[in-house]
Amino acid sequence: MKQPVKLILFTLLTCLLATAVSAEEPGAAGKQAPVPAVVQAPAAAAEKPVEAAVTQPSTHLGHVDLARIAAESETGKAGQAQFADLKKKLQGQIESRRKQLEKQKAAIEAKLKTYTAEQREAKAREFQKKVEEFQKFGMNAEKELQSKQEEFSEKLFKAIEQASAELGKAKGLALVVVKRELLYQSSGVDAQDVTDDIIKKIDKK
């Protein structure tokens, strides 16, 4: 009789251990005690601000294309036309002086054999002085063009800056920046191209 009793006790112990292990397993706990709906409510509520942030940007900024403003605005076109006229004028003067130098050089070379050594030296010094004057004129012309370009750029940028400030206040923009390659933009930022609006404001003035 002892052997069947031991077998029955062993069987019961094995069943009890199996039941205890099953109760400690996460899967079993989930099956025996389902999570109430109330516990899931905070997770659903936490998702709502994220959706609001995606659909309603909190920061608005504008960006402008300086190249377009310079090429398309009346101020930009007028400045470029003035610069082109000055450049053409100076280039004409440089070309005229260069041709005069070539004629003088040809005239000296034609009579070179008839000159004495002293005359040749004097003519060489005279021609060298004219060459230096020509080079100086060319350098001054380049400086004048550069100064005019800087003056035009500064004037145009000030107009853009003023128009951007007015437009930014009117549209409620946090920033108005020069257009660059946009590497990252968060969902909370609304970026607008306001180049056309800036051109209109500049031209109106």
PyMOL commands that set and color helices and strands:
alter all, ss='L'
color gray80, all
select helices_A, chain A and resi 2-24+26-32+37-55+66-72+74-114+117-171+195-204
alter helices_A, ss='H'
color red, helices_A
select strands_A, chain A and resi 59-64+175-178+189-193
alter strands_A, ss='S'
color yellow, strands_A
deselect
rebuild
show_as cartoon
